[in-house]
Amino acid sequence: QVRLVESGGGLVQPGGSLRLSCAASGSIVSIGTMAWYRQAPGMQRVSVATITTGGGSIYADSVKGRFTISRDNVKNTMYLQMNSLEAEDTAVYLCNAAIQTGRGAQFYWGQGTQVTVSS
């Protein structure tokens, strides 16, 4: 069984920073592309940032220059450093990963961590 667990969310003032983590555990053979998504109340889930196994990354236009995605392939953990946070960044942040187990490969989701940007 594979689990993805996000952490690091919370309440922060506009202009502040947070660092999210997504830890994968279980019967993992390998992890491919990993990504952060977010979902605001009443809105669709949207991609925030994606990172490949080799470290290549892409970002949504709304977070370019403010967010940085990274991963530690030894710890099976992905991070999202969020700086200059804005009220519009308020959402539940979820991680997604393509994971190979002994039974095959599929995408997994975490449960999410709440990020609230407010004064």
N, C-alpha and C positions, 0 to 999 in steps of 0.2 A: 504494500500500500504506500502511495506517495502522498505527501502533504506539502503544501506551500503555506507558510505562515508569515504574514506581514506584521511589522511593528514600526514604531517611531512616529506615529501620527499624534495629533494633539491640537491644542488651541495656540495660535500665534498671532501677534499683531502684524498689520501690513508692514512690509519691508523686512520682516524677520525671515528666519531660516529654519528648516527642518531637514532631517536625514531619515529617509525610510529604508527599511531593510526587508528583504524577502528571502527566507531560508527554506530550502528544499530538503526534505528528509524522506527516508524510506528505501525501498529496494531499487535504487537508481543505478542504471548502467552508465548513462551519459545524459547531459543536458544540452540542448541546442539553443536556439534563439529564445531569449527571455524578453519580457516587455512589462511596462507599467501602463495601466489604464486608469481612468478615473470616471466616476459617475456622480453627477450632481443631482439633487432632488428633481424629479420630473424630467430628467434629461437622459439621452442615450449614453451608453458607455462609449468612451472615445479613447483612442490611443494617445499616450503622452510621450513615451520614448521606448525605443527598441534597441537591444544590443545583441550582436551575434556572438558565437563562441570565441571568435578571434578578437572581439572588442570593438568591431565596427558598430556605429550607432546612428540613429536618426531620431529626430525630435519633431513634435508638433510645432507649428509656427508660433503658437501662443506661449510656448515655454522656452524657445531657443534663446540662448544667452543667459538664462536664469537657472535652468535645471541641468544637472549632469547625471547621466546614468553610468553605472559601473558594475562589475561583477568580480567575484572571487571564485574561480573554478575549483579551487581546492576545498573551500568551505561550502560550495554549492549555494552561494548567497549572492543576491543582487541588491544594489543600492540605488537610491535616488536622492541626490543632494539638491534641495530646493532652496534657492536664494531669492531675495527680493519678492517675497510672496505677496500676492494681491488677493483681494476679496474674491475675485473670479476663480481663484485656484481652490476654493472651498469645494470639497467633494470627498467621496469615499475612493480611496486609491487601492487598486487591486493589482496583483502581479499574475502574470501568465507565463508559462514555460512549456516548451516542447521537451518532453522527457521520455527517454528510452528505458524501459524496464525489461525483465526477462519475458514479459508477455507481449512486448511490442512497444510502439511509440504512440503517444497521444499528447494533447495539450491539457494542462492542468491549470486550475484557478485557485488562488487563495481566497480567504473570506473577506479581506479588505481591512483597511485602517482609515479612520476618519481624520481628515485634515480640515480644520476650521480656521480661516483667516479673518480676524475681526478685532476692532479696537474696543 
